[in-house]
Amino acid sequence: FMAGERPVAGMMKPPSDKGDVPTSWISYITVEDLDETVAKAQELGAHLCMPPIEIPGKGRFAGIADPQGAAIAFWEFAK
C-alpha cells in the first residue's frame, strides 16, 4: 500500500508450508542493515521467527519475538 510514492503498508498470503496461519497484522521497523539488526536482536534475547526473506526489487524482511513473546518485523529496502 502506498501513500503517494511512499510505501506505508503491505499484505501477503501466508507461506503454504506454514499450515493454517491466522490472519494478523505486524508492525515493521525499517533498518539499514537487516542481518546486523537481526543478529543484535538475537544477542539481546529475541527469537528469530522468520529468517530474512527477499522480495525481489523491494527489499528484505525478517520477523522476531522479544523475550516476552511480542512479535515485530524488520524491513530493509532494496538498494
BELWO-V622684 format. One record per pair of residues at least 4 apart in sequence whose C-alpha atoms are under 6 Angstrom apart, sorted by sequence separation. I is the first residue (numbers start at 0). J is the second residue. D is the distance in whole Angstrom. If there is no record, write none. Layout:
{{I/J/D} {I/J/D}}
This chain:
{{1/5/5} {41/45/4} {54/58/5} {64/68/5} {65/69/5} {1/6/4} {40/45/5} {53/58/6} {54/59/6} {64/69/5} {0/6/6} {1/7/5} {53/59/4} {64/70/4} {0/7/6} {52/59/5} {63/70/6} {0/8/5} {52/60/6} {63/71/6} {0/9/5} {51/60/5} {62/71/6} {51/61/4} {62/72/4} {50/61/5} {61/72/6} {49/61/5} {61/73/5} {49/62/5} {60/73/5} {48/62/5} {60/74/4} {48/63/5} {59/74/6} {47/63/5} {59/75/5} {46/63/5} {58/75/6} {46/64/5} {58/76/4} {45/64/6} {58/77/4} {45/65/4} {57/77/5} {45/66/6} {44/66/6} {33/75/6} {29/73/6} {30/74/6} {31/75/6} {26/71/6} {27/72/5} {28/73/5} {29/74/5} {30/75/5} {27/73/5} {28/74/6} {29/75/6}}
